[in-house]
Amino acid sequence: MVILMRTTLDLPEDLIEEAKALTRFKSKTDVVIHSLKELIRRQRIEELKAMAGHVELHVDRAKSRRRLR
């Protein structure tokens, strides 16, 4: 279940219009939702990249390649 929150924002009109043109979204709401999701996605990617070399994985390659029948 998605809970929606109504809010008022003061956004630069030129940014919204450019984002609408680039995404081809018709509504400001869609632009803001898409932008927030993209921001979160990119931040999570950066967090994963920062973990590179810091996580130890113990994988038995031979066992993981065997197929269950």
C-alpha positions as CSV (number, residue, x, y, z in Angstrom):
1,M,0.0,0.0,0.0
2,V,1.4,3.4,-1.0
3,I,0.6,6.3,1.2
4,L,0.5,9.6,-0.6
5,M,1.4,12.9,1.1
6,R,0.1,16.2,-0.3
7,T,2.7,19.0,0.1
8,T,3.5,22.4,-1.3
9,L,6.9,23.0,-2.8
10,D,8.6,26.1,-4.2
11,L,10.4,24.8,-7.2
12,P,12.2,26.7,-9.9
13,E,9.9,26.6,-12.9
14,D,12.7,26.3,-15.4
15,L,14.0,23.1,-13.7
16,I,10.6,21.6,-13.7
17,E,9.9,22.5,-17.3
18,E,13.3,21.1,-18.4
19,A,12.8,17.9,-16.5
20,K,9.3,17.5,-18.0
21,A,10.8,18.0,-21.5
22,L,13.6,15.5,-20.8
23,T,11.4,12.8,-19.3
24,R,8.4,13.6,-21.5
25,F,6.2,13.4,-18.4
26,K,3.1,15.6,-18.5
27,S,2.7,16.2,-14.7
28,K,4.9,17.9,-12.2
29,T,4.1,15.1,-9.7
30,D,5.4,12.5,-12.1
31,V,8.6,14.5,-12.6
32,V,9.2,14.9,-8.9
33,I,8.4,11.2,-8.1
34,H,10.7,10.0,-10.9
35,S,13.5,12.4,-9.8
36,L,13.3,11.2,-6.1
37,K,13.4,7.6,-7.2
38,E,16.4,8.3,-9.4
39,L,18.2,10.1,-6.6
40,I,17.6,7.2,-4.2
41,R,18.7,4.7,-6.9
42,R,22.0,6.6,-7.6
43,Q,22.7,7.0,-3.9
44,R,22.3,3.3,-3.2
45,I,24.6,2.5,-6.1
46,E,27.2,4.9,-4.6
47,E,26.8,3.1,-1.2
48,L,27.4,-0.2,-2.9
49,K,30.5,1.1,-4.7
50,A,31.9,2.3,-1.4
51,M,31.6,-1.2,0.0
52,A,33.8,-2.6,-2.8
53,G,36.7,-4.4,-1.3
54,H,35.2,-4.3,2.2
55,V,32.8,-7.3,2.0
56,E,34.2,-10.8,2.3
57,L,32.3,-13.4,0.3
58,H,32.9,-17.1,0.9
59,V,31.5,-18.8,-2.2
60,D,32.0,-22.4,-3.1
61,R,32.1,-22.0,-6.8
62,A,32.0,-25.7,-7.5
63,K,28.9,-26.2,-5.4
64,S,27.2,-23.1,-6.7
65,R,27.6,-24.4,-10.3
66,R,26.0,-27.7,-9.6
67,R,22.4,-27.9,-10.9
68,L,19.6,-29.2,-8.7
69,R,17.6,-32.0,-10.3
